[in-house]
Amino acid sequence: PLYNIFTSLLKKNCIDITQCKDPKNASLVKADFIKNLPESYNLLYQYIHYKNPNPNDWYNYQRKFIISSAVWSITGFLIGLGDRHPGNIMLSNNGEIVHIDFGYVLGKGRSLPIPEIVDFRFTKNIRRSLGLFEENGLFIYIGTKMINMFKEYYTMLRGRLEYFALDPFFIKDSDRETFNTLDEMNTFFGENNTIENTEMKVYQLILKNKNDDRLGQMFIGWSP
């Protein structure tokens, strides 16, 4: 899990994670702390370089990390996957990201005591591990291809999600307004959705989920 990687590197760098707590609400991260994140907090970047001293190994490892991150980010957005704290994201030995625990889908994360207001985990630790161009390189390219691929199977995908959305055992009637994932899908899969428009939508999605003010309103368990 990313949690184990982060915990190990925090100890190695003698970093006290409690300093990022909001003094007014211990369940939140300080927004100013996120905006001015020290270089020493580039934990995932450090880990990838430490694990791959050979340039060829590093290149292949990071490439798989970027591609799998983009795939999971877009997939998570489309199915409304929440609760993406470091304990629910695994990093394989070859660099691929794997997600576990799908208890919060179709936007159920918005009903948590501290509502999740991001669509996928795109913290600075993730972004700074995406290579020189960060989200503007391979990540957005793969993200755009993912949206275009899902567009081909939109009817089937929506049908599967509607099955869960209408299940009273899965979503309570009182919470149903919270789960508007299906409506958000319509925005991405309109008939006039060209490749150029798709890339712009993915870029806007990235800007939304990298926003420091939004990340500053997330549960403290999401850090670092």
VEXRO-181578 format. One record per atom (N, C-alpha, C): residue number from 0; residue in one letter; atom name; y, x, z. Coordinates in steps of 0.02 Angstrom, whole numbers, always signed. Example, Ala and Ser with C-alpha at 12.3 -4.5 7.8 and 13.67 -1.06 7.14 Angstrom:
BEGIN
(node 0 A N (-284 +660 +390))
(node 0 A CA (-225 +615 +390))
(node 0 A C (-165 +660 +390))
(node 1 S N (-112 +642 +354))
(node 1 S CA (-53 +684 +357))
(node 1 S C (+2 +645 +394))
***
This chain:
BEGIN
(node 0 P N (-61 +41 +0))
(node 0 P CA (+0 +0 +0))
(node 0 P C (+63 +43 +0))
(node 1 L N (+116 +19 -31))
(node 1 L CA (+180 +55 -29))
(node 1 L C (+203 +65 +43))
(node 2 Y N (+184 +18 +86))
(node 2 Y CA (+205 +23 +157))
(node 2 Y C (+180 +88 +187))
(node 3 N N (+117 +107 +174))
(node 3 N CA (+90 +169 +202))
(node 3 N C (+126 +230 +174))
(node 4 I N (+142 +228 +109))
(node 4 I CA (+178 +283 +77))
(node 4 I C (+247 +291 +108))
(node 5 F N (+282 +235 +115))
(node 5 F CA (+350 +237 +143))
(node 5 F C (+349 +261 +215))
(node 6 T N (+302 +235 +255))
(node 6 T CA (+298 +253 +326))
(node 6 T C (+286 +328 +334))
(node 7 S N (+240 +356 +294))
(node 7 S CA (+224 +427 +297))
(node 7 S C (+285 +470 +280))
(node 8 L N (+321 +451 +227))
(node 8 L CA (+379 +490 +205))
(node 8 L C (+438 +482 +252))
(node 9 L N (+445 +424 +283))
(node 9 L CA (+498 +414 +332))
(node 9 L C (+489 +462 +391))
(node 10 K N (+427 +468 +413))
(node 10 K CA (+412 +513 +469))
(node 10 K C (+423 +586 +448))
(node 11 K N (+402 +602 +387))
(node 11 K CA (+409 +671 +362))
(node 11 K C (+483 +691 +358))
(node 12 N N (+525 +644 +338))
(node 12 N CA (+597 +657 +331))
(node 12 N C (+636 +643 +395))
(node 13 C N (+600 +625 +448))
(node 13 C CA (+632 +610 +513))
(node 13 C C (+685 +556 +506))
(node 14 I N (+668 +502 +471))
(node 14 I CA (+714 +447 +459))
(node 14 I C (+695 +388 +504))
(node 15 D N (+743 +362 +540))
(node 15 D CA (+733 +304 +583))
(node 15 D C (+751 +241 +544))
(node 16 I N (+701 +202 +525))
(node 16 I CA (+712 +144 +482))
(node 16 I C (+753 +90 +518))
(node 17 T N (+754 +92 +585))
(node 17 T CA (+790 +40 +623))
(node 17 T C (+865 +43 +611))
(node 18 Q N (+890 +100 +586))
(node 18 Q CA (+962 +106 +575))
(node 18 Q C (+987 +62 +519))
(node 19 C N (+941 +34 +479))
(node 19 C CA (+963 -8 +424))
(node 19 C C (+967 -82 +444))
(node 20 K N (+952 -98 +508))
(node 20 K CA (+956 -168 +530))
(node 20 K C (+1028 -190 +538))
(node 21 D N (+1039 -252 +521))
(node 21 D CA (+1104 -283 +529))
(node 21 D C (+1115 -297 +604))
(node 22 P N (+1168 -270 +634))
(node 22 P CA (+1179 -280 +706))
(node 22 P C (+1189 -353 +725))
(node 23 K N (+1210 -395 +677))
(node 23 K CA (+1221 -466 +691))
(node 23 K C (+1157 -507 +684))
(node 24 N N (+1109 -480 +646))
(node 24 N CA (+1046 -514 +636))
(node 24 N C (+992 -462 +623))
(node 25 A N (+950 -450 +674))
(node 25 A CA (+899 -397 +669))
(node 25 A C (+846 -412 +616))
(node 26 S N (+845 -472 +589))
(node 26 S CA (+797 -489 +537))
(node 26 S C (+820 -471 +467))
(node 27 L N (+883 -449 +462))
(node 27 L CA (+911 -433 +396))
(node 27 L C (+927 -359 +390))
(node 28 V N (+933 -336 +328))
(node 28 V CA (+954 -268 +313))
(node 28 V C (+1029 -266 +306))
(node 29 K N (+1060 -214 +329))
(node 29 K CA (+1133 -207 +321))
(node 29 K C (+1150 -197 +247))
(node 30 A N (+1193 -240 +221))
(node 30 A CA (+1212 -235 +150))
(node 30 A C (+1244 -168 +135))
(node 31 D N (+1288 -144 +180))
(node 31 D CA (+1321 -80 +169))
(node 31 D C (+1271 -22 +166))
(node 32 F N (+1218 -28 +205))
(node 32 F CA (+1167 +24 +206))
(node 32 F C (+1132 +28 +138))
(node 33 I N (+1119 -30 +108))
(node 33 I CA (+1086 -32 +43))
(node 33 I C (+1132 -4 -11))
(node 34 K N (+1197 -22 -8))
(node 34 K CA (+1244 +1 -59))
(node 34 K C (+1252 +77 -57))
(node 35 N N (+1248 +107 +2))
(node 35 N CA (+1259 +179 +10))
(node 35 N C (+1194 +214 +30))
(node 36 L N (+1140 +195 -2))
(node 36 L CA (+1074 +222 +16))
(node 36 L C (+1073 +297 +7))
(node 37 P N (+1057 +335 +60))
(node 37 P CA (+1055 +409 +54))
(node 37 P C (+1000 +432 +6))
(node 38 E N (+1011 +491 -22))
(node 38 E CA (+961 +520 -68))
(node 38 E C (+894 +529 -34))
(node 39 S N (+896 +541 +32))
(node 39 S CA (+834 +551 +69))
(node 39 S C (+790 +490 +70))
(node 40 Y N (+817 +432 +50))
(node 40 Y CA (+779 +370 +48))
(node 40 Y C (+745 +359 -19))
(node 41 N N (+748 +407 -64))
(node 41 N CA (+712 +401 -128))
(node 41 N C (+638 +417 -117))
(node 42 L N (+606 +377 -75))
(node 42 L CA (+539 +393 -51))
(node 42 L C (+487 +391 -106))
(node 43 L N (+489 +341 -147))
(node 43 L CA (+439 +334 -200))
(node 43 L C (+447 +388 -252))
(node 44 Y N (+509 +405 -268))
(node 44 Y CA (+524 +459 -315))
(node 44 Y C (+494 +525 -288))
(node 45 Q N (+504 +537 -224))
(node 45 Q CA (+477 +598 -192))
(node 45 Q C (+401 +598 -197))
(node 46 Y N (+371 +541 -183))
(node 46 Y CA (+298 +536 -181))
(node 46 Y C (+268 +550 -250))
(node 47 I N (+298 +522 -302))
(node 47 I CA (+272 +531 -370))
(node 47 I C (+275 +604 -391))
(node 48 H N (+330 +638 -374))
(node 48 H CA (+336 +709 -391))
(node 48 H C (+289 +752 -349))
(node 49 Y N (+282 +736 -286))
(node 49 Y CA (+238 +774 -242))
(node 49 Y C (+165 +768 -263))
(node 50 K N (+146 +708 -285))
(node 50 K CA (+77 +695 -304))
(node 50 K C (+58 +725 -372))
(node 51 N N (+110 +738 -413))
(node 51 N CA (+96 +762 -481))
(node 51 N C (+136 +825 -497))
(node 52 P N (+115 +882 -471))
(node 52 P CA (+151 +945 -484))
(node 52 P C (+147 +967 -557))
(node 53 N N (+94 +945 -591))
(node 53 N CA (+86 +963 -662))
(node 53 N C (+128 +915 -704))
(node 54 P N (+171 +942 -750))
(node 54 P CA (+215 +899 -790))
(node 54 P C (+179 +845 -830))
(node 55 N N (+121 +862 -859))
(node 55 N CA (+85 +812 -898))
(node 55 N C (+58 +756 -854))
(node 56 D N (+33 +775 -796))
(node 56 D CA (+8 +725 -748))
(node 56 D C (+65 +680 -725))
(node 57 W N (+122 +712 -711))
(node 57 W CA (+181 +674 -688))
(node 57 W C (+203 +624 -741))
(node 58 Y N (+205 +645 -805))
(node 58 Y CA (+226 +601 -859))
(node 58 Y C (+180 +541 -865))
(node 59 N N (+115 +553 -866))
(node 59 N CA (+67 +498 -874))
(node 59 N C (+69 +451 -814))
(node 60 Y N (+75 +481 -755))
(node 60 Y CA (+78 +441 -693))
(node 60 Y C (+140 +396 -692))
(node 61 Q N (+198 +425 -708))
(node 61 Q CA (+259 +386 -706))
(node 61 Q C (+260 +333 -761))
(node 62 R N (+233 +349 -819))
(node 62 R CA (+231 +301 -874))
(node 62 R C (+191 +239 -853))
(node 63 K N (+133 +250 -822))
(node 63 K CA (+92 +194 -799))
(node 63 K C (+129 +156 -744))
(node 64 F N (+165 +192 -702))
(node 64 F CA (+203 +159 -649))
(node 64 F C (+256 +113 -678))
(node 65 I N (+293 +138 -728))
(node 65 I CA (+347 +99 -759))
(node 65 I C (+319 +37 -794))
(node 66 I N (+266 +46 -834))
(node 66 I CA (+238 -10 -871))
(node 66 I C (+210 -63 -824))
(node 67 S N (+172 -42 -775))
(node 67 S CA (+142 -91 -729))
(node 67 S C (+196 -125 -687))
(node 68 S N (+249 -89 -669))
(node 68 S CA (+304 -119 -631))
(node 68 S C (+338 -173 -672))
(node 69 A N (+350 -160 -736))
(node 69 A CA (+381 -209 -780))
(node 69 A C (+337 -270 -789))
(node 70 V N (+272 -258 -799))
(node 70 V CA (+225 -314 -809))
(node 70 V C (+223 -359 -748))
(node 71 W N (+217 -329 -689))
(node 71 W CA (+213 -368 -627))
(node 71 W C (+280 -402 -611))
(node 72 S N (+335 -369 -626))
(node 72 S CA (+400 -399 -612))
(node 72 S C (+411 -463 -652))
(node 73 I N (+397 -460 -716))
(node 73 I CA (+406 -519 -759))
(node 73 I C (+355 -573 -742))
(node 74 T N (+293 -552 -731))
(node 74 T CA (+241 -601 -713))
(node 74 T C (+259 -635 -647))
(node 75 G N (+282 -595 -599))
(node 75 G CA (+301 -623 -534))
(node 75 G C (+359 -672 -540))
(node 76 F N (+406 -656 -584))
(node 76 F CA (+462 -701 -595))
(node 76 F C (+439 -767 -624))
(node 77 L N (+394 -764 -673))
(node 77 L CA (+372 -825 -708))
(node 77 L C (+331 -871 -663))
(node 78 I N (+292 -843 -618))
(node 78 I CA (+251 -885 -575))
(node 78 I C (+283 -896 -506))
(node 79 G N (+345 -870 -498))
(node 79 G CA (+380 -880 -435))
(node 79 G C (+346 -845 -377))
(node 80 L N (+322 -784 -387))
(node 80 L CA (+285 -747 -336))
(node 80 L C (+332 -716 -285))
(node 81 G N (+323 -734 -222))
(node 81 G CA (+365 -708 -168))
(node 81 G C (+326 -666 -119))
(node 82 D N (+358 -650 -63))
(node 82 D CA (+328 -610 -9))
(node 82 D C (+307 -541 -34))
(node 83 R N (+352 -509 -72))
(node 83 R CA (+335 -444 -102))
(node 83 R C (+358 -386 -58))
(node 84 H N (+340 -387 +5))
(node 84 H CA (+355 -331 +49))
(node 84 H C (+307 -273 +32))
(node 85 P N (+320 -212 +56))
(node 85 P CA (+280 -154 +36))
(node 85 P C (+206 -160 +53))
(node 86 G N (+188 -202 +101))
(node 86 G CA (+117 -210 +117))
(node 86 G C (+78 -249 +66))
(node 87 N N (+113 -285 +21))
(node 87 N CA (+80 -325 -30))
(node 87 N C (+83 -294 -99))
(node 88 I N (+105 -232 -103))
(node 88 I CA (+107 -196 -167))
(node 88 I C (+68 -131 -160))
(node 89 M N (+17 -123 -201))
(node 89 M CA (-25 -64 -198))
(node 89 M C (-7 -16 -255))
(node 90 L N (-15 +48 -242))
(node 90 L CA (-4 +99 -293))
(node 90 L C (-69 +137 -302))
(node 91 S N (-99 +130 -362))
(node 91 S CA (-164 +161 -374))
(node 91 S C (-157 +236 -384))
(node 92 N N (-213 +271 -386))
(node 92 N CA (-213 +343 -393))
(node 92 N C (-187 +366 -462))
(node 93 N N (-188 +321 -512))
(node 93 N CA (-164 +340 -578))
(node 93 N C (-93 +317 -591))
(node 94 G N (-60 +288 -540))
(node 94 G CA (+10 +269 -547))
(node 94 G C (+22 +195 -560))
(node 95 E N (-30 +156 -569))
(node 95 E CA (-21 +86 -584))
(node 95 E C (-6 +45 -521))
(node 96 I N (+42 +0 -527))
(node 96 I CA (+59 -46 -474))
(node 96 I C (+12 -106 -476))
(node 97 V N (-13 -126 -419))
(node 97 V CA (-57 -185 -414))
(node 97 V C (-32 -228 -356))
(node 98 H N (-23 -293 -368))
(node 98 H CA (+0 -338 -315))
(node 98 H C (-59 -376 -285))
(node 99 I N (-53 -391 -220))
(node 99 I CA (-103 -430 -185))
(node 99 I C (-68 -486 -146))
(node 100 D N (-106 -533 -120))
(node 100 D CA (-81 -588 -79))
(node 100 D C (-35 -634 -118))
(node 101 F N (-64 -686 -146))
(node 101 F CA (-26 -733 -187))
(node 101 F C (-15 -800 -152))
(node 102 G N (-5 -797 -87))
(node 102 G CA (+5 -857 -48))
(node 102 G C (+73 -890 -60))
(node 103 Y N (+121 -851 -84))
(node 103 Y CA (+188 -878 -97))
(node 103 Y C (+203 -876 -171))
(node 104 V N (+183 -928 -207))
(node 104 V CA (+197 -934 -278))
(node 104 V C (+237 -997 -291))
(node 105 L N (+260 -1005 -352))
(node 105 L CA (+301 -1062 -372))
(node 105 L C (+363 -1068 -328))
(node 106 G N (+390 -1011 -308))
(node 106 G CA (+452 -1011 -271))
(node 106 G C (+445 -1029 -198))
(node 107 K N (+385 -1027 -169))
(node 107 K CA (+376 -1046 -99))
(node 107 K C (+413 -998 -52))
(node 108 G N (+428 -938 -77))
(node 108 G CA (+465 -890 -36))
(node 108 G C (+534 -915 -18))
(node 109 R N (+560 -962 -56))
(node 109 R CA (+627 -989 -42))
(node 109 R C (+627 -1035 +19))
(node 110 S N (+568 -1054 +42))
(node 110 S CA (+564 -1098 +100))
(node 110 S C (+551 -1060 +165))
(node 111 L N (+549 -993 +161))
(node 111 L CA (+539 -953 +221))
(node 111 L C (+600 -957 +266))
(node 112 P N (+592 -942 +331))
(node 112 P CA (+649 -944 +378))
(node 112 P C (+709 -905 +352))
(node 113 I N (+696 -847 +321))
(node 113 I CA (+747 -810 +285))
(node 113 I C (+729 -815 +211))
(node 114 P N (+760 -862 +175))
(node 114 P CA (+741 -876 +106))
(node 114 P C (+745 -815 +61))
(node 115 E N (+696 -807 +17))
(node 115 E CA (+697 -753 -31))
(node 115 E C (+740 -773 -91))
(node 116 I N (+790 -734 -106))
(node 116 I CA (+837 -752 -159))
(node 116 I C (+834 -703 -217))
(node 117 V N (+779 -665 -221))
(node 117 V CA (+766 -621 -278))
(node 117 V C (+700 -643 -310))
(node 118 D N (+692 -627 -374))
(node 118 D CA (+633 -649 -411))
(node 118 D C (+576 -598 -410))
(node 119 F N (+592 -535 -398))
(node 119 F CA (+542 -483 -392))
(node 119 F C (+573 -424 -355))
(node 120 R N (+529 -380 -331))
(node 120 R CA (+553 -323 -292))
(node 120 R C (+583 -271 -340))
(node 121 F N (+649 -261 -335))
(node 121 F CA (+682 -212 -378))
(node 121 F C (+734 -174 -336))
(node 122 T N (+711 -146 -281))
(node 122 T CA (+753 -107 -237))
(node 122 T C (+769 -39 -268))
(node 123 K N (+814 -2 -237))
(node 123 K CA (+832 +64 -263))
(node 123 K C (+772 +111 -263))
(node 124 N N (+727 +103 -215))
(node 124 N CA (+668 +145 -214))
(node 124 N C (+626 +134 -276))
(node 125 I N (+623 +73 -300))
(node 125 I CA (+586 +59 -362))
(node 125 I C (+625 +85 -422))
(node 126 R N (+689 +69 -425))
(node 126 R CA (+729 +87 -484))
(node 126 R C (+733 +162 -494))
(node 127 R N (+742 +199 -440))
(node 127 R CA (+750 +271 -446))
(node 127 R C (+684 +306 -464))
(node 128 S N (+630 +268 -466))
(node 128 S CA (+565 +296 -485))
(node 128 S C (+546 +279 -556))
(node 129 L N (+593 +249 -593))
(node 129 L CA (+579 +227 -662))
(node 129 L C (+599 +279 -714))
(node 130 G N (+616 +339 -693))
(node 130 G CA (+634 +390 -741))
(node 130 G C (+709 +395 -752))
(node 131 L N (+728 +437 -799))
(node 131 L CA (+798 +454 -810))
(node 131 L C (+842 +393 -823))
(node 132 F N (+818 +346 -864))
(node 132 F CA (+858 +288 -883))
(node 132 F C (+847 +228 -837))
(node 133 E N (+805 +237 -786))
(node 133 E CA (+790 +184 -738))
(node 133 E C (+770 +120 -775))
(node 134 E N (+803 +64 -761))
(node 134 E CA (+783 +0 -791))
(node 134 E C (+801 -5 -865))
(node 135 N N (+844 +39 -890))
(node 135 N CA (+868 +34 -958))
(node 135 N C (+824 +68 -1010))
(node 136 G N (+768 +94 -990))
(node 136 G CA (+723 +127 -1036))
(node 136 G C (+660 +87 -1050))
(node 137 L N (+603 +116 -1032))
(node 137 L CA (+539 +84 -1046))
(node 137 L C (+531 +18 -1007))
(node 138 F N (+562 +13 -950))
(node 138 F CA (+554 -47 -908))
(node 138 F C (+579 -109 -944))
(node 139 I N (+639 -107 -970))
(node 139 I CA (+666 -167 -1004))
(node 139 I C (+630 -180 -1070))
(node 140 Y N (+605 -127 -1102))
(node 140 Y CA (+568 -136 -1164))
(node 140 Y C (+503 -175 -1150))
(node 141 I N (+466 -154 -1100))
(node 141 I CA (+404 -189 -1082))
(node 141 I C (+419 -259 -1056))
(node 142 G N (+472 -266 -1017))
(node 142 G CA (+491 -332 -992))
(node 142 G C (+505 -381 -1048))
(node 143 T N (+539 -358 -1100))
(node 143 T CA (+554 -401 -1158))
(node 143 T C (+490 -420 -1195))
(node 144 K N (+444 -372 -1203))
(node 144 K CA (+381 -387 -1236))
(node 144 K C (+340 -437 -1196))
(node 145 M N (+344 -432 -1129))
(node 145 M CA (+307 -479 -1087))
(node 145 M C (+333 -550 -1096))
(node 146 I N (+399 -558 -1096))
(node 146 I CA (+428 -625 -1106))
(node 146 I C (+408 -653 -1173))
(node 147 N N (+411 -613 -1226))
(node 147 N CA (+392 -636 -1293))
(node 147 N C (+318 -653 -1297))
(node 148 M N (+276 -616 -1261))
(node 148 M CA (+205 -631 -1261))
(node 148 M C (+191 -697 -1225))
(node 149 F N (+224 -706 -1167))
(node 149 F CA (+214 -768 -1129))
(node 149 F C (+240 -828 -1169))
(node 150 K N (+290 -816 -1211))
(node 150 K CA (+317 -872 -1250))
(node 150 K C (+264 -901 -1296))
(node 151 E N (+220 -859 -1323))
(node 151 E CA (+166 -882 -1367))
(node 151 E C (+117 -928 -1330))
(node 152 Y N (+109 -917 -1265))
(node 152 Y CA (+61 -956 -1226))
(node 152 Y C (+97 -1000 -1175))
(node 153 Y N (+158 -1017 -1191))
(node 153 Y CA (+200 -1054 -1143))
(node 153 Y C (+169 -1120 -1122))
(node 154 T N (+144 -1159 -1171))
(node 154 T CA (+115 -1225 -1155))
(node 154 T C (+56 -1219 -1107))
(node 155 M N (+12 -1171 -1121))
(node 155 M CA (-46 -1162 -1078))
(node 155 M C (-25 -1138 -1008))
(node 156 L N (+22 -1091 -1006))
(node 156 L CA (+45 -1064 -942))
(node 156 L C (+78 -1119 -900))
(node 157 R N (+121 -1158 -931))
(node 157 R CA (+155 -1211 -895))
(node 157 R C (+105 -1263 -868))
(node 158 G N (+54 -1278 -909))
(node 158 G CA (+4 -1326 -888))
(node 158 G C (-33 -1303 -826))
(node 159 R N (-50 -1238 -824))
(node 159 R CA (-85 -1211 -765))
(node 159 R C (-41 -1214 -703))
(node 160 L N (+24 -1198 -712))
(node 160 L CA (+69 -1198 -654))
(node 160 L C (+84 -1268 -630))
(node 161 E N (+88 -1316 -676))
(node 161 E CA (+101 -1385 -656))
(node 161 E C (+44 -1412 -613))
(node 162 Y N (-15 -1387 -624))
(node 162 Y CA (-73 -1409 -584))
(node 162 Y C (-60 -1394 -510))
(node 163 F N (-34 -1333 -496))
(node 163 F CA (-18 -1315 -428))
(node 163 F C (+45 -1350 -402))
(node 164 A N (+93 -1357 -446))
(node 164 A CA (+157 -1387 -426))
(node 164 A C (+149 -1459 -405))
(node 165 L N (+100 -1494 -433))
(node 165 L CA (+89 -1565 -417))
(node 165 L C (+36 -1576 -364))
(node 166 D N (+7 -1521 -340))
(node 166 D CA (-46 -1526 -289))
(node 166 D C (-14 -1537 -220))
(node 167 P N (-25 -1595 -188))
(node 167 P CA (+6 -1608 -122))
(node 167 P C (-19 -1562 -67))
(node 168 F N (-78 -1532 -78))
(node 168 F CA (-104 -1486 -27))
(node 168 F C (-72 -1417 -33))
(node 169 F N (-41 -1405 -90))
(node 169 F CA (-10 -1340 -102))
(node 169 F C (+65 -1341 -86))
(node 170 I N (+99 -1394 -106))
(node 170 I CA (+170 -1401 -95))
(node 170 I C (+185 -1469 -63))
(node 171 K N (+218 -1469 -6))
(node 171 K CA (+236 -1531 +27))
(node 171 K C (+292 -1565 -12))
(node 172 D N (+292 -1631 -10))
(node 172 D CA (+344 -1669 -45))
(node 172 D C (+413 -1650 -22))
(node 173 S N (+420 -1636 +44))
(node 173 S CA (+485 -1619 +72))
(node 173 S C (+512 -1553 +46))
(node 174 D N (+466 -1510 +20))
(node 174 D CA (+487 -1444 -4))
(node 174 D C (+491 -1441 -80))
(node 175 R N (+474 -1496 -114))
(node 175 R CA (+465 -1493 -186))
(node 175 R C (+527 -1473 -224))
(node 176 E N (+586 -1490 -198))
(node 176 E CA (+648 -1472 -233))
(node 176 E C (+659 -1397 -234))
(node 177 T N (+629 -1362 -186))
(node 177 T CA (+637 -1289 -181))
(node 177 T C (+603 -1254 -240))
(node 178 F N (+550 -1283 -265))
(node 178 F CA (+509 -1248 -313))
(node 178 F C (+528 -1268 -385))
(node 179 N N (+578 -1236 -411))
(node 179 N CA (+602 -1252 -478))
(node 179 N C (+582 -1198 -528))
(node 180 T N (+526 -1163 -514))
(node 180 T CA (+502 -1110 -559))
(node 180 T C (+491 -1136 -630))
(node 181 L N (+463 -1196 -636))
(node 181 L CA (+448 -1224 -702))
(node 181 L C (+513 -1236 -741))
(node 182 D N (+565 -1258 -707))
(node 182 D CA (+630 -1268 -740))
(node 182 D C (+658 -1202 -763))
(node 183 E N (+650 -1149 -723))
(node 183 E CA (+675 -1083 -742))
(node 183 E C (+637 -1056 -802))
(node 184 M N (+574 -1074 -808))
(node 184 M CA (+535 -1052 -866))
(node 184 M C (+563 -1081 -930))
(node 185 N N (+586 -1144 -927))
(node 185 N CA (+614 -1175 -987))
(node 185 N C (+674 -1136 -1014))
(node 186 T N (+712 -1106 -968))
(node 186 T CA (+771 -1067 -989))
(node 186 T C (+750 -1007 -1031))
(node 187 F N (+693 -977 -1014))
(node 187 F CA (+670 -918 -1050))
(node 187 F C (+632 -934 -1114))
(node 188 F N (+606 -994 -1119))
(node 188 F CA (+563 -1009 -1176))
(node 188 F C (+591 -1063 -1221))
(node 189 G N (+657 -1063 -1230))
(node 189 G CA (+687 -1111 -1276))
(node 189 G C (+671 -1094 -1348))
(node 190 E N (+681 -1141 -1393))
(node 190 E CA (+664 -1131 -1463))
(node 190 E C (+707 -1077 -1495))
(node 191 N N (+768 -1069 -1472))
(node 191 N CA (+814 -1020 -1502))
(node 191 N C (+810 -952 -1467))
(node 192 N N (+755 -939 -1435))
(node 192 N CA (+747 -878 -1396))
(node 192 N C (+725 -820 -1442))
(node 193 T N (+773 -786 -1473))
(node 193 T CA (+759 -730 -1517))
(node 193 T C (+743 -668 -1475))
(node 194 I N (+718 -616 -1509))
(node 194 I CA (+703 -553 -1473))
(node 194 I C (+766 -526 -1440))
(node 195 E N (+823 -529 -1477))
(node 195 E CA (+886 -504 -1449))
(node 195 E C (+906 -544 -1388))
(node 196 N N (+899 -610 -1391))
(node 196 N CA (+917 -652 -1334))
(node 196 N C (+870 -639 -1275))
(node 197 T N (+807 -627 -1291))
(node 197 T CA (+758 -613 -1237))
(node 197 T C (+777 -549 -1200))
(node 198 E N (+795 -497 -1236))
(node 198 E CA (+814 -434 -1204))
(node 198 E C (+875 -444 -1160))
(node 199 M N (+923 -484 -1183))
(node 199 M CA (+983 -498 -1144))
(node 199 M C (+964 -536 -1080))
(node 200 K N (+918 -584 -1086))
(node 200 K CA (+897 -623 -1028))
(node 200 K C (+861 -579 -977))
(node 201 V N (+820 -533 -1002))
(node 201 V CA (+785 -487 -957))
(node 201 V C (+836 -442 -922))
(node 202 Y N (+886 -419 -959))
(node 202 Y CA (+938 -377 -930))
(node 202 Y C (+976 -415 -876))
(node 203 Q N (+992 -478 -888))
(node 203 Q CA (+1027 -519 -839))
(node 203 Q C (+983 -530 -777))
(node 204 L N (+918 -537 -789))
(node 204 L CA (+871 -546 -734))
(node 204 L C (+869 -483 -690))
(node 205 I N (+871 -425 -723))
(node 205 I CA (+872 -361 -687))
(node 205 I C (+935 -355 -645))
(node 206 L N (+993 -371 -675))
(node 206 L CA (+1056 -367 -638))
(node 206 L C (+1055 -411 -577))
(node 207 K N (+1027 -470 -583))
(node 207 K CA (+1023 -517 -527))
(node 207 K C (+981 -488 -470))
(node 208 N N (+924 -457 -487))
(node 208 N CA (+877 -436 -436))
(node 208 N C (+889 -366 -409))
(node 209 K N (+935 -329 -439))
(node 209 K CA (+955 -264 -413))
(node 209 K C (+1019 -268 -372))
(node 210 N N (+1048 -328 -369))
(node 210 N CA (+1111 -338 -334))
(node 210 N C (+1106 -322 -260))
(node 211 D N (+1147 -276 -237))
(node 211 D CA (+1144 -254 -167))
(node 211 D C (+1159 -310 -118))
(node 212 D N (+1204 -354 -136))
(node 212 D CA (+1221 -409 -91))
(node 212 D C (+1161 -456 -82))
(node 213 R N (+1124 -467 -136))
(node 213 R CA (+1064 -509 -130))
(node 213 R C (+1011 -474 -88))
(node 214 L N (+1000 -410 -102))
(node 214 L CA (+949 -373 -64))
(node 214 L C (+968 -368 +10))
(node 215 G N (+1033 -369 +24))
(node 215 G CA (+1056 -367 +93))
(node 215 G C (+1043 -431 +131))
(node 216 Q N (+1022 -483 +97))
(node 216 Q CA (+1006 -546 +129))
(node 216 Q C (+931 -557 +136))
(node 217 M N (+892 -505 +120))
(node 217 M CA (+820 -510 +123))
(node 217 M C (+794 -493 +193))
(node 218 F N (+735 -515 +208))
(node 218 F CA (+702 -502 +272))
(node 218 F C (+695 -427 +283))
(node 219 I N (+705 -404 +344))
(node 219 I CA (+702 -333 +360))
(node 219 I C (+635 -301 +341))
(node 220 G N (+582 -343 +340))
(node 220 G CA (+516 -318 +323))
(node 220 G C (+510 -295 +251))
(node 221 W N (+561 -311 +209))
(node 221 W CA (+562 -288 +140))
(node 221 W C (+581 -214 +134))
(node 222 S N (+615 -188 +184))
(node 222 S CA (+640 -119 +179))
(node 222 S C (+581 -70 +187))
(node 223 P N (+589 -8 +160))
(node 223 P CA (+650 +18 +129))
(node 223 P C (+652 +4 +54))
***
